[in-house]
Every structure is written in C-alpha cells, then in structure tokens.
C-alpha cells in the first residue's frame, strides 16, 4: 500500500516543489491549498503523513493541525510544519498544537526528503502494528475450531447492536441453539468426530443466515447463538426453521440419541421488545431454549 502524504500549501509554486519531493521518494501526494480543503481530503482518504504551511488563508496551520488530530484520534500521525518564521516561541506553539517536526522556508529539499523518509518509517510501523492488532482482535474474537465468533466476539457485537437498536427503536432477534444430547454423541463417536460435528453445525448455521448483518457465534460448548438485528417474530422464527432444516439435511448420524437417529438441535428464540437490557434478551432466549428441550427437542421455540 502506497504511503499517502497530505500536502497543504496555498502557494502553487511551493506546492509543486513539495509534491515533487514526495513523489521522488515514492510516496503519493494529496494536495490542498487551505486548511479547510485539507480537512476534507483527510476525512475522505487514508493519510499517513501531513505536511502543511503554517500561514494559510482562513484557518492557519496550527488550527488545522489541531482539527486533524481531533478527527484522527491518532497520536502516531506525523505532522510536519513549513514556515518562514522560526522563532523559538513559534516552534513551541506549533509542537504544542500537535506537530512533530518544523521545516523552515525556503525548504531545503534534502532536509525535507530525509524527514519524510523518517516519518514514513513511523507511518509504516504504525500500519504494520494496526494490521497485527486487527489480526489479534480477530483471533481473540473468533472460535479457533468453528471459525465463527466466540463468546467474547458475540458480547461485543451484541453490545453494539443493542445500542443501535435503542437509537433506531428497532428490534433484535436472538436465537440460542443447543445440539441435542451432544455428550452422548461424544461418548459414542469420540471427541475428534465431535469437533468435526461442531464445525459442521456452525457452517450450517452460517449458511442459513441470508443477510450480512446476521451474526452467528459459538456461545459455549455445544451451544451457538445468532443475532438478528431489525428482525421481528416472523423473521426470527423463519431463520430458526432454516437452521433446523439445514442441520437435519446434513443427516449426521447420532444413533444413541433418543430424539432421532441423526443429529438434531433445539432452538430458543427471543425478541428485544419490552426488555431493559441485552442480558434480559439472553435470559429470555435461554428460557425459550429450555422449553424447546422440555417439549421434546428438535424444534424451534419462542417465548
């Protein structure tokens, strides 16, 4: 991925010089002639380094830097000032406004090139760290066996969906799914087959979800959860029925099950309407699941 340098400079000849230095070292230049235009570019592009003049029409460079810092929330974003004024007080003011380096005009190309390369290394390390953190978060939030969200990932998505539903005054459907008599399955077929079956069930659940916003998670052990934002009773029951049929269609043998000769699941469905918290929604879905088991398993039940 190319390193993007946002150049904010109102003088066209100086801006051309700066862009030439940026492109000479293999970076990509985004150009703006005012602080306001620079903020617009910053909001719509991935920016790795900012180079800006202090004296700009309208909003000056110091205020532009402050607003960029506020917009990014990123202390690692390198900001380089350019100015013909180089008093100690001026430099201190700029650094306190959020700048990282100060280059005096007329710009020494060699010095600016060296600073950009140094800042580019910082930007590169930041991007590497961001990618590593993203991968770690994915590993932390996904179940290693089934490759779907784990309980931690489910809790994070539930919290986000719950807050969104409160804002939009919309409804959330929750399905809790339990494999019927899974202990007996493991005792009969072994834990290796048991793990393979957990993965197959997770895959069947995901296949039954028709919208990208519908989320499946391994809730714990042989229990799974499905979050259905903006979904009422009919939609939630339809998804539950699809999951039930998808797992039946797999026809995974379970000869020691008192329910069927193949693997089955029980599903409890609950809706968020009238509930005070996400925890209440989980409790209601759990109660529905308990009823499904009491009524003979291999079914979808709603309370």
C-alpha positions as CSV (number, residue, x, y, z in Angstrom):
1,X,0.0,0.0,0.0
2,X,1.3,3.4,-1.0
3,X,2.3,6.0,1.7
4,X,-0.1,9.0,1.3
5,X,1.2,12.4,2.1
6,X,-1.3,15.2,2.6
7,X,0.3,18.5,1.4
8,X,-1.5,21.6,2.5
9,X,0.1,24.7,0.9
10,X,-1.5,27.8,-0.6
11,X,1.4,28.8,-2.8
12,X,1.1,26.8,-6.1
13,X,4.9,27.0,-6.9
14,X,5.8,25.8,-3.4
15,X,3.2,23.1,-3.5
16,X,4.6,21.8,-6.8
17,X,8.1,21.6,-5.2
18,X,6.7,19.7,-2.2
19,X,4.8,17.3,-4.4
20,X,8.0,16.7,-6.4
21,X,9.9,15.8,-3.3
22,X,7.1,13.5,-2.1
23,X,6.9,11.7,-5.4
24,X,10.7,11.5,-5.8
25,X,10.8,9.2,-2.7
26,X,8.0,7.0,-4.0
27,X,5.1,8.4,-1.9
28,X,1.7,9.6,-3.1
29,X,0.8,13.3,-2.7
30,X,-2.7,14.6,-1.9
31,X,-2.9,18.4,-2.5
32,X,-4.9,21.1,-0.7
33,X,-4.5,24.9,-0.8
34,X,-6.2,25.6,2.5
35,X,-6.7,24.1,5.9
36,X,-10.4,23.6,5.2
37,X,-9.7,21.8,1.9
38,X,-7.0,19.7,3.7
39,X,-9.5,18.6,6.3
40,X,-11.9,17.5,3.6
41,X,-9.2,15.4,1.9
42,X,-8.2,14.0,5.3
43,X,-11.7,12.9,6.0
44,X,-12.1,11.0,2.7
45,X,-8.6,9.5,2.3
46,X,-6.2,7.3,4.2
47,X,-3.4,9.8,5.2
48,X,-0.1,8.6,6.6
49,X,1.8,12.0,6.9
50,X,0.7,15.6,6.8
51,X,2.9,18.4,5.5
52,X,1.3,21.9,6.0
53,X,2.2,25.5,5.8
54,X,1.6,27.5,9.0
55,X,0.5,30.6,7.1
56,X,-2.7,29.6,5.3
57,X,-5.8,31.5,4.1
58,X,-8.6,31.2,6.6
59,X,-7.7,28.6,9.2
60,X,-4.0,28.7,9.9
61,X,-1.7,25.6,10.1
62,X,-1.7,25.3,13.9
63,X,-5.5,25.2,14.0
64,X,-5.6,22.8,11.0
65,X,-3.3,20.5,12.9
66,X,-5.5,20.6,16.0
67,X,-8.5,19.7,13.9
68,X,-6.7,16.9,12.1
69,X,-5.6,15.5,15.5
70,X,-9.2,15.6,16.7
71,X,-10.6,14.0,13.6
72,X,-8.0,11.2,13.6
73,X,-7.7,10.5,17.3
74,X,-4.2,9.2,16.3
75,X,-1.2,10.3,18.1
76,X,1.0,8.4,15.7
77,X,0.1,10.5,12.6
78,X,3.2,12.5,11.8
79,X,2.6,16.2,11.1
80,X,5.4,18.4,9.6
81,X,5.1,22.2,9.6
82,X,6.5,24.6,7.0
83,X,7.1,28.2,7.8
84,X,9.3,31.2,7.1
85,X,9.1,32.2,10.8
86,X,11.3,30.1,13.0
87,X,11.4,31.8,16.4
88,X,11.5,29.5,19.4
89,X,8.1,30.6,20.6
90,X,6.6,29.9,17.2
91,X,8.1,26.4,17.1
92,X,6.9,25.6,20.6
93,X,3.4,26.8,19.8
94,X,3.3,24.6,16.7
95,X,4.6,21.5,18.5
96,X,2.0,22.0,21.3
97,X,-0.7,22.2,18.7
98,X,0.2,18.7,17.6
99,X,3.1,19.0,15.2
100,X,6.0,16.6,15.1
101,X,8.6,18.5,13.0
102,X,9.3,22.0,11.8
103,X,10.9,22.9,8.5
104,X,11.8,26.5,7.6
105,X,11.3,28.1,4.3
106,X,12.8,28.3,1.8
107,X,12.6,24.5,2.0
108,X,15.8,22.5,1.8
109,X,14.8,19.6,-0.4
110,X,17.4,17.3,1.1
111,X,16.3,18.0,4.7
112,X,12.6,17.6,3.8
113,X,13.3,14.4,2.0
114,X,15.2,13.0,5.0
115,X,12.4,14.0,7.4
116,X,9.7,12.4,5.1
117,X,11.6,9.2,4.9
118,X,12.0,9.1,8.7
119,X,8.3,9.9,9.2
120,X,7.5,7.3,6.5
121,X,9.2,4.6,8.6
122,X,7.0,5.7,11.6
123,X,3.9,5.5,9.4
124,X,4.9,2.1,8.1
125,X,5.4,0.7,11.6
126,X,2.0,2.2,12.7
127,X,0.3,0.5,9.7
128,X,2.0,-2.8,10.5
129,X,1.0,-2.6,14.1
130,X,-2.6,-1.8,13.1
131,X,-2.7,-4.8,10.9
132,X,-1.2,-7.0,13.6
133,X,-3.7,-5.7,16.2
134,X,-6.6,-6.3,13.8
135,X,-5.4,-9.9,13.3
136,X,-5.0,-10.4,17.0
137,X,-8.5,-9.0,17.6
138,X,-9.8,-11.4,15.0
139,X,-8.1,-14.3,16.7
140,X,-9.3,-13.1,20.1
141,X,-12.9,-12.8,18.9
142,X,-13.2,-15.9,16.8
143,X,-13.5,-19.5,17.9
144,X,-10.5,-21.5,16.7
145,X,-12.5,-24.6,16.0
146,X,-15.6,-23.4,14.2
147,X,-14.1,-20.1,12.8
148,X,-17.2,-18.1,13.8
149,X,-17.3,-15.6,16.6
150,X,-16.6,-16.8,20.1
151,X,-18.4,-15.6,23.3
152,X,-16.3,-12.5,23.5
153,X,-17.0,-11.6,19.9
154,X,-20.7,-12.2,20.4
155,X,-20.8,-10.0,23.5
156,X,-19.1,-7.1,21.6
157,X,-21.5,-7.4,18.7
158,X,-24.5,-7.7,21.0
159,X,-23.5,-4.5,22.8
160,X,-23.1,-2.7,19.5
161,X,-26.4,-4.0,18.1
162,X,-28.3,-3.3,21.3
163,X,-27.2,0.4,21.4
164,X,-28.1,0.8,17.7
165,X,-31.5,-0.7,18.3
166,X,-32.2,1.7,21.2
167,X,-31.2,4.6,18.9
168,X,-33.3,3.4,16.0
169,X,-36.1,2.0,18.1
170,X,-35.8,-1.3,16.2
171,X,-36.0,-4.9,17.4
172,X,-33.3,-7.6,17.8
173,X,-34.0,-11.3,17.4
174,X,-31.8,-13.7,19.4
175,X,-31.5,-17.5,18.8
176,X,-29.8,-19.8,21.2
177,X,-29.1,-23.2,19.7
178,X,-28.1,-26.3,21.5
179,X,-27.0,-29.6,20.0
180,X,-29.3,-32.3,21.4
181,X,-27.6,-35.0,23.5
182,X,-24.1,-33.9,22.4
183,X,-22.4,-35.6,25.4
184,X,-23.9,-38.9,24.2
185,X,-22.6,-38.1,20.7
186,X,-19.1,-37.6,22.0
187,X,-19.2,-40.7,24.1
188,X,-20.3,-42.7,21.1
189,X,-18.2,-41.2,18.3
190,X,-15.2,-39.7,20.1
191,X,-14.1,-36.1,20.6
192,X,-12.4,-35.8,17.2
193,X,-15.7,-36.6,15.4
194,X,-17.4,-34.3,18.0
195,X,-15.1,-31.4,16.9
196,X,-15.8,-32.1,13.3
197,X,-19.5,-32.0,14.0
198,X,-19.3,-28.7,15.9
199,X,-17.7,-27.2,12.8
200,X,-20.3,-28.7,10.5
201,X,-23.1,-27.3,12.7
202,X,-21.5,-23.9,12.7
203,X,-21.2,-24.0,8.9
204,X,-24.9,-25.0,8.6
205,X,-26.0,-22.1,10.9
206,X,-24.0,-19.6,8.8
207,X,-25.4,-21.0,5.6
208,X,-28.9,-20.4,6.9
209,X,-28.3,-16.7,7.5
210,X,-29.3,-14.6,4.5
211,X,-28.1,-11.1,5.5
212,X,-24.5,-9.9,6.1
213,X,-25.7,-8.2,9.3
214,X,-26.9,-11.5,10.8
215,X,-24.2,-12.9,13.2
216,X,-23.5,-16.4,14.3
217,X,-21.3,-17.3,17.3
218,X,-20.2,-20.2,19.3
219,X,-21.7,-19.3,22.6
220,X,-20.0,-22.1,24.6
221,X,-19.5,-25.9,24.4
222,X,-22.2,-27.2,22.0
223,X,-24.3,-24.1,22.2
224,X,-24.5,-21.4,19.5
225,X,-26.1,-18.0,19.2
226,X,-27.5,-16.0,16.3
227,X,-28.1,-12.2,16.4
228,X,-30.7,-10.8,14.0
229,X,-30.9,-7.0,14.1
230,X,-34.0,-5.3,12.8
231,X,-36.0,-8.6,12.9
232,X,-39.4,-9.3,14.3
233,X,-41.0,-12.6,15.4
234,X,-41.8,-13.9,11.9
235,X,-38.3,-13.3,10.6
236,X,-36.7,-14.8,13.7
237,X,-38.8,-17.9,13.5
238,X,-38.1,-18.3,9.8
239,X,-34.3,-18.2,10.4
240,X,-34.8,-20.7,13.2
241,X,-36.7,-23.1,10.9
242,X,-34.0,-22.7,8.2
243,X,-31.3,-23.6,10.7
244,X,-33.2,-26.6,12.0
245,X,-33.7,-27.9,8.4
246,X,-30.1,-27.2,7.4
247,X,-28.8,-29.4,10.2
248,X,-31.4,-32.1,9.6
249,X,-30.3,-32.1,5.9
250,X,-26.7,-32.8,7.0
251,X,-28.0,-36.1,8.3
252,X,-25.1,-36.6,10.7
253,X,-25.7,-40.0,12.3
254,X,-26.4,-40.0,16.1
255,X,-27.6,-43.5,16.8
256,X,-27.6,-43.0,20.6
257,X,-29.9,-40.0,20.5
258,X,-33.4,-40.6,22.0
259,X,-34.7,-37.9,19.6
260,X,-33.7,-39.1,16.1
261,X,-31.1,-41.4,14.5
262,X,-29.4,-38.3,13.2
263,X,-28.1,-35.1,14.9
264,X,-30.7,-32.5,15.9
265,X,-30.7,-29.2,17.6
266,X,-33.1,-27.3,19.9
267,X,-33.5,-23.5,19.3
268,X,-34.8,-20.9,21.7
269,X,-36.0,-17.6,20.1
270,X,-36.5,-14.2,21.9
271,X,-37.1,-10.7,20.8
272,X,-35.8,-7.5,22.5
273,X,-39.2,-5.7,22.5
274,X,-40.0,-4.6,26.1
275,X,-36.7,-5.7,27.6
276,X,-34.4,-3.4,29.5
277,X,-31.1,-4.9,28.7
278,X,-29.2,-7.3,26.4
279,X,-28.8,-9.6,29.5
280,X,-32.6,-9.8,29.7
281,X,-32.7,-10.8,26.0
282,X,-30.2,-13.6,26.6
283,X,-32.2,-14.8,29.6
284,X,-35.4,-14.8,27.6
285,X,-33.8,-16.8,24.7
286,X,-32.3,-19.2,27.3
287,X,-35.8,-19.8,28.8
288,X,-37.2,-20.4,25.3
289,X,-34.4,-22.9,24.7
290,X,-35.2,-24.7,27.9
291,X,-38.8,-25.0,26.9
292,X,-37.8,-26.4,23.5
293,X,-35.8,-29.2,25.3
294,X,-38.7,-29.8,27.7
295,X,-41.1,-30.2,24.7
296,X,-39.0,-32.9,23.1
297,X,-36.1,-31.1,21.4
298,X,-35.5,-30.9,17.7
299,X,-37.7,-27.8,17.5
300,X,-37.8,-24.0,17.5
301,X,-39.5,-22.4,20.5
302,X,-40.3,-18.7,21.2
303,X,-41.3,-17.0,24.4
